[in-house]
Amino acid sequence: VESTYYGVDVTRVMLGDEWLGRGTRDTATPASSIVDSGTTFNYLHSVAFGPLLARVRSKVCAGLVKTAAPKDEFCVRVSDARLRLGRSATLRGSGAGALFDECFDEVQVVLAGGAIRMAPSQYFYASEDADEFCLGIFDNYEDSLVIGAINMMDHEVIFDRVGRRIGFYPRECA
């Protein structure tokens, strides 16, 4: 879309099969959305972030213990010693990652021409505390959405500036 950034048309954001921020198109979809490889995480428009955080917080998962986090964040610690990864580890492809993927739902950012899918083992990141992982999706505190680098993990991302398109192709990047 016309923008000074890499603007895209997001039609909805989903957690599992639930459309986050469901309502009229004017309230459920962000007013604007950009793809920004310089932004680490995903920043959702507030209408979608509230329901996402509530659903993630409501999950009870064997092997994961909720830890203290600021009011608008969510973190868990891997409690099963057999699945512990240590400090600054990634979840993708690990036993702990499988636990996250089993417990939490996939996030989809649905664009006009397709969807960017993120497994929980992709959208949780290692915190500074060993074996603690936090939700890498945050409230943008406005009616816009930023698709950050966390969305680009395990994707080949093609910026076609001439054709004014961005492509996301799933790729195993381990």
Secondary structure, 3 states (H helix, E strand, C coil): CCCCCEECCEEEEEECCEECCCCCHHHHCCCEEEECCCCCCEEECHHHHHHHHHHHHHCCCCCEEEECCCCCCCEEEECCHHHCCCCCCCCCCCHHHHHHHHHCCCEEEEECCEEEEECHHHHEEECCCCCEEEECEEECCCCEEEECHHHHCCEEEEEECCCCEEEEEECCCC
